[in-house]
């Protein structure tokens, strides 16, 4: 792992990539006011027990850390909702991500991949994130949702502002830090909400065959979803629908650059591509942590966590727990089984996981066809996303071999 860390200048805050960690699997950090879960069996337990470990993390955040109710609502924000409401909302769009629906998207994904690579070759340069890993999933999810994919520069602007910020995850922050953090977050959030609200209003007037129309027309317990729920649901789909694949594809190419023997092996046997994708998700977990809150006192590992505590589940660290994965610091696509937690687990398992996997597999196969070797340029270094809440590259130039 030291070679990878040095080769790509991976930030120290991505501690799970800097070798085996010492310390307990579950521990409290008085500095941040958070409980941290690092072990695989412990993380597995948390994600599988929504009754004890609630997804509604906002309920324990001090009010002074939150925007006003007039600025922000979690209604319809599916990642923050517990049963039974969660199941009702998830059911609304689950049919849009069935195995058949996703499989039917393969020709479109392949065509887009080819077009994007061709466009980059005409410019005689290829930067993986800008030229393929970002636009490909954005176009796909925008077309599914029913918003113009030509607005993808806006989507990136909002996503970067919300996710690629370097703020520390803590409940114990100064008033000045809280104010600056809220200001940085609420501006892009309001812009994105207004954008999607306008498209939702247009769908009420003129329905189409898209996900946004489905949300606008959907009923839960005999009632239509309120506007704010439609908008928040659409925000999750738009953001999560592209960020995961962007990082997944960049991380997989990075792994194949770092481990040329594995690149040669997958070139020779393309049936290994799914295993390469799964191992890259374990090895460089795109979303490395999830938040939960305890609804009651809970015994987890050797720790007892009181009720109403914020719990950070470090999926990336759990995916490197030697109790579950042999030689966890080794990129080994052949490992079987590979029960990583990169897409979560349980009722909140990533809804778009089948689509992300398909996009990654199709794009990687075409990249292997179109490039003699997937190789980074030492003179034009890879840039890692600095925030510890994401694991991925924001710039990855490749040679046009």
C-alpha positions in Angstrom: 0.0 0.0 0.0 2.9 2.4 0.6 3.7 2.3 -3.1 0.1 3.3 -4.0 0.1 6.1 -1.4 3.3 7.6 -2.6 2.7 7.0 -6.3 -0.6 8.9 -6.3 0.0 11.2 -3.3 -3.0 10.0 -1.4 -4.0 12.4 1.4 -3.3 11.2 5.0 -6.9 11.8 5.9 -7.7 8.7 3.8 -6.2 6.8 6.7 -7.5 3.4 5.6 -5.2 3.5 2.5 -2.1 4.2 4.6 -1.7 0.7 5.9 -3.3 -1.4 8.7 -4.9 0.7 11.5 -4.4 0.0 15.2 -7.0 0.5 17.9 -10.4 -0.9 18.6 -13.1 -1.7 15.9 -15.5 0.8 17.6 -14.3 3.9 19.5 -15.6 7.3 20.6 -13.8 10.5 19.5 -14.3 13.2 22.1 -12.8 15.8 19.7 -15.6 15.4 17.2 -18.4 13.9 19.4 -18.7 10.9 17.1 -18.6 7.2 17.5 -16.5 5.6 14.8 -17.0 2.0 13.5 -14.0 0.6 11.6 -14.5 -3.2 11.8 -16.3 -5.3 9.2 -18.5 -7.4 11.5 -19.5 -4.3 13.4 -20.3 -2.3 10.3 -22.2 -5.3 8.9 -24.3 -5.3 12.1 -25.0 -1.6 12.1 -26.2 -1.5 8.5 -28.4 -4.6 9.1 -30.2 -3.1 12.1 -32.1 0.0 11.1 -34.3 -0.2 14.2 -31.3 0.4 16.5 -29.1 2.4 14.1 -31.4 5.0 12.4 -30.6 6.7 9.1 -32.1 9.9 10.4 -28.9 11.5 11.5 -30.2 15.1 11.6 -32.2 14.4 14.7 -29.1 14.4 16.9 -27.2 17.2 15.2 -27.3 20.4 17.3 -29.8 22.9 15.9 -27.1 25.5 15.5 -25.4 23.2 13.0 -28.5 23.0 10.8 -30.1 25.4 8.3 -33.5 26.8 9.1 -36.6 24.8 8.2 -37.4 27.5 5.6 -34.1 26.7 3.8 -33.9 23.0 4.1 -36.2 20.0 4.4 -35.3 16.3 4.6 -38.8 15.2 3.4 -38.3 12.7 0.6 -34.5 12.5 1.2 -34.5 8.7 1.0 -31.0 8.2 2.5 -32.2 9.8 5.7 -35.5 8.0 6.1 -36.3 5.0 8.2 -39.0 2.3 7.8 -41.9 2.2 7.1 -41.7 5.5 5.1 -38.4 4.4 3.5 -39.9 1.3 2.0 -42.8 3.2 0.5 -40.5 5.8 -1.2 -38.0 3.2 -2.4 -40.7 1.2 -4.0 -41.6 4.3 -6.2 -38.4 4.1 -8.2 -37.2 0.6 -7.7 -38.9 -0.5 -10.9 -36.6 2.0 -12.8 -33.5 0.0 -11.7 -34.6 -3.6 -12.2 -32.2 -6.0 -13.8 -34.0 -5.9 -17.1 -34.4 -2.1 -17.3 -30.7 -1.7 -16.5 -29.6 -4.3 -19.0 -31.6 -2.6 -21.7 -29.5 0.5 -21.2 -26.3 -1.3 -22.2 -26.4 -0.3 -25.9 -26.9 3.4 -25.0 -24.0 3.2 -22.4 -21.7 1.6 -25.0 -22.6 4.2 -27.7 -22.0 7.1 -25.3 -18.7 5.7 -24.2 -17.5 5.4 -27.8 -18.7 8.9 -28.6 -17.0 10.4 -25.6 -13.7 8.6 -26.3 -13.8 9.7 -29.9 -14.4 13.3 -28.9 -11.4 13.2 -26.6 -9.1 11.6 -29.2 -10.0 14.5 -31.6 -8.5 16.8 -28.9 -5.4 14.6 -28.8 -5.7 14.3 -25.0 -7.6 12.1 -22.6 -8.4 13.0 -19.0 -10.5 10.1 -17.8 -12.7 12.0 -15.3 -13.6 15.0 -17.5 -13.8 13.1 -20.8 -15.6 9.9 -19.7 -16.0 9.0 -16.0 -18.0 12.1 -15.2 -20.1 12.8 -18.4 -21.1 9.1 -19.0 -23.1 8.4 -15.9 -24.4 12.0 -15.8 -25.9 11.7 -19.3 -27.4 8.3 -18.4 -29.0 9.4 -15.2 -30.2 12.7 -16.6 -31.9 10.9 -19.5 -33.6 8.5 -17.0 -34.7 11.3 -14.8 -35.7 13.5 -17.6 -33.5 16.6 -17.2 -31.2 18.0 -20.0 -27.9 16.2 -19.9 -26.5 19.4 -21.5 -26.8 21.0 -18.1 -24.1 18.6 -16.7 -21.7 21.5 -16.0 -24.3 22.7 -13.5 -24.7 19.3 -12.0 -20.9 19.1 -11.5 -20.7 22.5 -10.0 -23.4 21.6 -7.4 -21.9 18.1 -6.7 -18.4 19.5 -6.2 -19.7 22.2 -3.8 -21.6 19.7 -1.7 -19.2 16.7 -1.7 -15.7 17.9 -2.4 -15.4 20.2 0.5 -12.6 19.8 3.0 -14.7 20.4 6.2 -14.0 18.1 9.1 -16.8 15.8 10.1 -17.6 16.9 13.7 -20.4 17.9 16.0 -18.0 20.1 18.0 -17.3 23.1 15.7 -17.0 26.8 16.3 -19.8 29.2 15.5 -17.6 30.7 12.7 -16.9 27.3 11.2 -20.6 26.4 11.4 -21.7 29.6 9.7 -19.1 29.2 6.8 -20.1 25.6 6.3 -23.8 26.4 6.1 -23.2 29.2 3.6 -21.0 27.0 1.4 -23.7 24.2 1.4 -27.0 26.1 1.2 -26.1 28.2 -1.9 -25.7 25.2 -4.3 -28.4 23.3 -2.5 -31.0 26.0 -3.1 -29.9 26.4 -6.8 -30.3 22.6 -7.4 -33.6 22.5 -5.6 -35.0 25.4 -7.7 -33.8 23.8 -10.9 -35.4 20.5 -10.2 -38.6 22.1 -8.8 -39.0 23.9 -12.1 -38.7 20.7 -14.1 -41.1 18.9 -11.7 -43.6 21.7 -12.2 -43.3 21.4 -15.9 -44.0 17.6 -15.6 -47.2 18.3 -13.8 -48.3 20.3 -16.8 -46.8 18.0 -19.5 -46.0 14.4 -18.3 -43.3 12.4 -20.1 -42.0 8.9 -19.9 -39.3 9.6 -17.4 -38.5 9.2 -13.7 -39.4 12.8 -12.8 -42.9 12.3 -14.2 -43.2 9.1 -12.2 -42.3 10.9 -9.0 -44.7 13.7 -9.7 -47.6 11.3 -10.4 -46.7 8.8 -7.7 -49.0 8.2 -4.7 -48.1 7.1 -1.2 -51.0 6.0 1.0 -53.4 7.5 -1.6 -51.8 10.9 -1.7 -49.4 12.5 -4.2 -45.9 13.4 -3.0 -45.5 17.0 -1.9 -43.3 19.2 -4.1 -40.4 19.2 -1.6 -40.4 15.4 -1.5 -40.3 15.1 -5.3 -37.4 17.6 -5.4 -35.4 15.9 -2.6 -35.9 12.5 -4.1 -34.8 13.8 -7.5 -31.7 15.4 -5.9 -30.6 12.0 -4.5 -31.2 10.2 -7.8 -29.3 12.9 -9.8 -26.3 13.1 -7.4 -25.9 9.5 -6.3 -26.8 8.4 -9.8 -23.5 9.7 -11.2 -21.0 10.3 -8.4 -20.6 6.6 -7.6 -19.9 5.6 -11.2 -17.6 8.5 -11.7 -15.4 7.4 -8.8 -15.9 3.7 -9.5 -14.6 4.0 -13.1 -11.7 6.3 -12.1 -10.7 4.1 -9.2 -10.8 0.9 -11.4 -8.5 2.4 -14.0 -6.2 3.7 -11.2 -6.0 0.1 -9.9 -5.1 -1.3 -13.3 -2.4 1.3 -13.7 -1.0 0.5 -10.3 -1.2 -3.3 -10.9 -0.2 -3.9 -14.6 -0.3 -7.6 -14.1 -4.0 -7.4 -13.3 -4.5 -5.2 -16.3 -2.8 -7.8 -18.6 -4.9 -10.6 -17.0 -8.2 -8.8 -17.6 -7.2 -7.9 -21.2 -6.7 -11.5 -21.8 -9.9 -12.6 -20.1 -12.7 -10.0 -20.3 -15.0 -12.2 -18.3 -12.9 -11.1 -15.3 -14.2 -7.4 -15.7 -17.0 -7.8 -13.1 -14.6 -9.2 -10.5 -12.1 -6.3 -11.3 -15.0 -3.8 -10.7 -16.0 -5.4 -7.4 -12.4 -5.5 -6.1 -11.9 -1.9 -7.0 -15.0 -1.0 -5.0 -13.6 -2.9 -2.0 -10.0 -1.6 -2.5 -10.9 2.1 -3.2 -14.4 2.4 -1.7 -16.1 5.4 -3.5 -18.3 6.5 -0.5 -16.1 5.5 2.5 -18.5 6.3 5.3 -22.1 6.4 6.3 -23.8 8.1 9.2 -26.3 6.5 11.6 -27.8 7.4 15.0 -28.6 5.1 17.9 -32.2 4.9 18.9 -31.3 3.0 22.1 -28.3 1.8 23.9 -26.4 -0.6 21.8 -23.5 -3.1 22.4 -21.3 -3.1 19.4 -18.0 -5.0 19.4 -16.4 -4.2 22.8 -18.1 -0.9 23.1 -21.5 0.2 24.5 -22.9 3.1 22.6 -25.6 5.2 24.4 -28.9 6.2 22.8 -29.0 9.3 20.6 -25.4 9.2 19.5 -24.0 9.8 16.0 -22.2 6.8 14.6 -19.9 7.0 11.6 -19.6 3.7 9.8 -16.3 3.7 7.9 -17.1 1.3 5.0 -13.6 1.8 3.5 -11.9 0.6 6.7 -14.4 -2.3 7.1 -13.5 -3.3 3.6 -9.9 -3.7 4.7 -10.6 -5.6 7.9 -8.2 -8.6 8.0 -10.8 -10.5 10.0 -12.9 -10.6 6.8 -10.5 -10.1 3.9 -7.2 -11.9 3.6 -4.4 -9.6 2.6 -6.8 -6.6 2.5 -4.1 -4.2 1.2 -3.6 -6.3 -1.9 -5.7 -5.6 -5.1 -6.9 -9.1 -5.9 -9.8 -9.4 -8.3 -9.8 -13.1 -7.9 -10.8 -13.1 -4.3 -13.9 -15.1 -3.7 -16.1 -14.4 -2.0 -15.8 -10.6 -1.9 -18.6 -9.4 0.4 -17.5 -5.8 0.4 -19.8 -3.0 1.8 -19.0 -0.5 -0.9 -22.7 -0.2 -1.8 -23.9 -0.5 1.7 -26.1 -3.3 3.1 -29.7 -3.9 4.1 -32.6 -1.7 3.3 -30.4 1.2 2.2 -28.3 -0.9 -0.2 -27.5 1.4 -3.1 -30.6 1.5 -5.4 -28.4 2.3 -8.4 -25.8 -0.4 -7.8 -26.8 -2.5 -10.8 -26.6 0.6 -13.1 -23.2 1.7 -11.6 -21.8 -1.8 -12.1 -23.1 -2.0 -15.7 -21.7 1.4 -16.6 -18.3 0.5 -15.1 -18.2 -2.8 -16.9 -19.2 -1.5 -20.3 -16.9 1.5 -20.1 -13.9 -0.5 -18.9 -14.4 -3.1 -21.7 -14.4 -0.4 -24.3 -11.4 1.4 -22.7 -9.4 -1.9 -22.9 -10.4 -2.1 -26.6 -9.5 1.4 -27.5 -6.2 1.8 -25.5 -3.2 -0.4 -25.9 -2.4 0.2 -22.2 -4.2 2.2 -19.5 -1.3 4.2 -18.2 -1.2 7.4 -16.1 1.3 10.1 -17.1 4.1 10.7 -14.4 4.6 14.1 -15.9 0.9 15.0 -15.4 0.1 13.5 -12.0 -3.2 12.0 -10.8 -5.1 14.3 -8.5 -6.9 12.6 -5.6 -10.1 14.1 -4.1 -8.9 15.5 -0.7 -12.0 15.2 1.4 -12.2 11.9 3.4 -15.9 11.5 2.7 -15.1 10.5 -0.9 -12.5 8.1 -2.3 -11.6 8.8 -5.8 -9.7 10.9 -8.4 -10.7 14.3 -9.7 -8.1 14.2 -12.5 -6.6 11.2 -14.2 -4.7 11.9 -17.5 -4.1 8.8 -19.6 -1.7 8.4 -22.5 -3.4 8.0 -25.9 -1.7 4.6 -26.6 
